Amino acid sequence: MAIVEFTQEEKDAIVNQIKLYFSEELDQEIGQFQAEFLLDFFAEKIGGAFYNVGLRDARAVLEGKLQDIDDALYEIEKPI
C-alpha cells in the first residue's frame, strides 16, 4: 500500500497540532522538522490502519444506502 499523503495545508495543520500536543501535554517544545518527521513516521507505520478504518466506515455507509435502494425497489415491484 502507498504511504498516506496529505496536502500541504493538511500537513501544516497536523504538524501544528503535533507541536501543540508536545507543548501542552508533554511540556516539551519540538521544531517544525521534528514534528514533520514524526508525522511522516506515523503516516508510514500506522497510517494504513486509520485508512482501513475509514474504508470500513465508508463501506458501512454505502451498504446502508444500497439496502435503502433495495428496499425501495421491492416497494415498487408489481404483483404478478
Helices and strands as residue ranges (DSSP letters): H 8-25, H 32-45, H 47-75
